[in-house]
Amino acid sequence: MEKDLSMRIGQRLRFYRQQRKLSLDDLAELTGVSKPMLGQIERGTSNPTVATLSKIAFGLQVPFTAFLVENPSVKIFRVEEQPLLQEDHGRFQTYNTFAAPGVPLETFRIRLLPGCNHDSEPHGLGVIESITVYSGTLTIEIGAETCTLEQGDSLSFSADTHHVYKNQTDNVCEIALQLFYSVQQ
C-alpha cells in the first residue's frame, strides 16, 4: 500500500510539473525541495514527508491532497482506503477524508498517539486551519501561543505560521482538521 502511494504521488508530481512546463531545477527553486529529492519522489523511490509534500503543493499551488486522492468523484472513503501518511515515528497519523479539484477545502482525520510531537511548516498566506478534538487532549503551539484542547473543543487560526501538534497524555488523541484556502489553489 505504501509503495502504491509513493508511485501515485510520483505520477501526480510529474503530471503537475510537466503540465506547467517546469524542469526539476525550476520545481526545486519554486518549492525549496532539492532536485534529487524531487526526482526520487517522481520515480516513486522516496515517500515524502507531510512537510515536503506541503512545500511541493504550495509551490505548485495545488491542494496537498491532489497527490493522494485516487478518484476525487468518490463520495465514500472507507477507512482502509483513506490515504495514510505517518510522521514522528508513526505517532502522527494523517488520513485524508476529503479533497476535490477546484474546491478550496481539504479535510483530514488525524490520530496523535501518546508522546506525539509533530512540527508543521507554515502553510501559504490566506490558509485557515480549523481543528476539532473528538477524543483525548491536544496541545497546539501556534507561533508563541500554546493552546490545550479537550474533547469537543475547536480552534481555528491563520496557518501561515509554524505550529506544533502535541499529545502529552497516555491516551490517543483524534482530531478533525480542515484547511481552507482563501485563494483557490
C-alpha angles and dihedrals in degrees: 000000000000091000090051090051092049090051092048092050090048093049092049092047091052090047094052093043094049092042088059092042092238126155119221087255090054091048092048090054092046096049106029089236116125121256093238091052091048090050092051091049092049091051091049092239094116128050105213123224120244089255093052094046089048091054090050093047092049092048092050091040094233128125115270089241093056084089095049111040114089100193116012093194091065111106100191120063109187111210093247090053097049113108108251126205120182131196139163091054091308094308093110109059118182121192118187110225102171140015132141132177112263094014111113093215136087126182130200139183109217130192118198111195119209111291094022115158109174123178115209120199116227114275121223125292112282095025113134120199121204123191132188121186113222098176138002128009127300124199113195128186113204108185104305095341124093123199130183117207126194130198110307095016120126134198135183128189145161102273097205091102132072113273135182128207116209137182105194094171135085092246132080114258118211122194139174113225127192127189115204117195112206090198114047106250 
